[in-house]
Amino acid sequence: MGWPVLDRPADHRAGGGREYRPFVINHGGLVVFAAGNDARTEPSSLAALPSQQGVAGSLPAADLERGWLVATAVDPYAPGCTLASYANACGQAARYCLAARAAPSIPMPMAAPTTWNYGTSFQPPR
């Protein structure tokens, strides 16, 4: 299924998530987003779409929450469940957000035996 390119937060808020609604509501789909790598207290606006306010404080995409998942990263070297230094927090998406261990090792055919990469994009399933 192809998704339209929405470059500005207002693009998704204006549509109230209509491009995702058939998949989530009619087909029981699950949409997974990385929270983002800007060390912010909130995930990206698209990742937090079900919690984004519309006109007069409405939540036009709140019904998408049942099929929405945001993933962020915890620091594997810090004690407890410490958010990774680069990771956006769950913030307003806390009800549909999870955190997974950061720093996956990724085998690269023409590189050293193991290359380390970081980012919340590794937390959602691929």
Summary of the structure (lengths in Angstrom):
residues: 126
radius of gyration: 16.0
end to end distance: 14.9
largest distance: 54.5
contacts: 354
relative contact order: 0.20
helix: 28%
strand: 17%
